[in-house]
Amino acid sequence: MHVTHDPVASASPTIDFNTFLAVDIRVGTIVDAKPFPEARKPAWRLWIDFGPAIGVRKSSAQITENHPLETLVGQQVAAVVNFPPRQIGPVVSEVLTLGFPDADGKVVLMQPSKPVPNGGRLF
């Protein structure tokens, strides 16, 4: 789901801090990645370890242009872990993996600049 790729788009409406805190964004390590040929748009299936409290969760991510499959395992990524699961074709995506569009609108994963413990919450 992409709201807009336009870097000059207006900011979203203002929200209060408690609304922001309701979105649980955590860091996890990709432990497995596989092709997702059934997806309407090119995507990978990811299994991300968010540590002992949350465990391994599945995600579908449209990141094929900037993130080759063979480079993903071991990378840390940020994801929203408290959205309800979403059916994407034959796959249930349990988390929303986060990224930003590059100059061509292709997703670049949101990642910490150095290793951090799995399950750490964005603040």
N, C-alpha and C positions, 0 to 999 in steps of 0.2 A: 504494500500500500504506500503510495507516494502522493502527498498532497500537492506539491509543486517542486519543480526542479529550478525554478526561476530565482537566481540569487538576488534579484532586485525586487522581489515580491514584498508586499507589506507584511509587517509582523502580524502574528495571530492576535486575537483579542486577549486582553489582560486577564490573568487568572490569579487567584490568591495562593499564598504559599502552601496552605493545607491541601489544595488541589494538586499542586506539584508533588507534595510528599506522598500522595496516594499512588503515584506512578512509581513502581518498584523496579529500578534499573540496576542490574547487577553485572558483574564481570564473571566470565567463565572461560574455560579452555576448550577448544574444539578437540574432541577425542576421536571423531570419525566424520568422514565426509564422503558422500556418494553422489553420482549423477541423479538427476530427477527428470528423466526423459518425458514423463507424462505432463509436466508443467506446461501451461500455455505460453509463458515467456521463459527463456533460459534461466535455470535455477539449479542450485545444489541443495541436497538434503544434508543437514548438519546435526550432529549429536554434540551437545555442549555440556561440560561438567561445571556446575555451579557450586560445588562443594557439598559437604555432608547435610546441610540443612535443606537444600533444594534438590540436589542430585543431578543426574543427567537428564536434560530435556532436549526434545527434537525441535528443529526449525527448518523452514524452507526459506532460502535466501537467493534473491536475484542479483548475484554478485559475480557471475561468470566472466564478465569482461575484464575486471580488475584483479580477480583472485582465482588463479588456476587451482583446480581441484587438488593437485599434488602438493600445494603449498599450505593448505589449510590446517591440517592436523598439527596441534601444538600451539596454534595462535590463540591469543586471548581476544575476546570480543565483548562488547556491551550488548545487553538485551533487556527488554521489558519482560519480567517474569510473572506479572500478575494480571495479564490479559487472559480472558478465557481461551481455551484451545480453539483453533480455527481449522476447518476442513479445507484443504487445498488439493483438489483432485483426490487421489487415493491416499493422501498423506494428511495426518493431523499435525499441525504446527502448534507447539506448546508455548513458544516464546517468540517475541518479535525481535529479531536481530537488527541492530541499529547501524546506520551508515549515513554518509553524506554524498550528494551527487558531485561528480567531477565536472569539468568544463563541458563534457559531452552528455551529461545527465546519467552517467553510469555510476552505480553505487560503489563507494569506497567504505570499507568497514570502519566503525568507530572502535578504536582500540586504545588501551593504556600505553603510555610512552615507555614504560618499563614493567617487568612482571610484578603482579600483585596477587594476593591470595584469592583463589576462586570464591565466589559468593559475596565479595565486597560490594557494598551498595554505593551508588553514586550519591554524592552530596555536595 
